[in-house]
Amino acid sequence: MSATLAITEANFESEVLQSPIPVLLEFWAPWCGPCKMLAPVLDELAEEYAGVLKVAKLNVDEEPPLVERHGIATVPVMVVYQQGAVVRQKSGSQTKLVIENLFKDLL
C-alpha cells in the first residue's frame, strides 16, 4: 500500500489548497516509466516527513480538468504547494535529494 495520498477533483481543495502543511503533489500516469520509478521514493518521503509534509499523487488520466488548470503537459511533474499556492515545480524523474530540496526549507 502506498504512503502517498491520492488526489482527485473531489479532494483537491481540502487536501492540497487548504492543507495546513506544505504539499508535494506529483502529477503522474500509470503508463509512465519514470513515474513508476519515483513511486517508492515518494512513499519513502511520505513516511519520513509524515506530519510536516503531505505527499500526494494525481493521476493525469483520471483528472483532466485539474491537469489542464495546472498547465501540465508532461509527466512526472512535482509541484509544491504552501498555503494554497504553488511555490515550486520540477519536471522529470528526480533523485530523492533533488525532491527533498524542493520543500525542505519550507518545513
Secondary structure, 3 states (H helix, E strand, C coil): CCCCEECCCCCHHHHHHCCCCCEEEEEECCCCHHHHHHHHHHHHHHHHCCCCCEEEEEECCCCHHHHHHHCCCCCCEEEEEECCEEEEEEECCCCHHHHHHHHHHHC
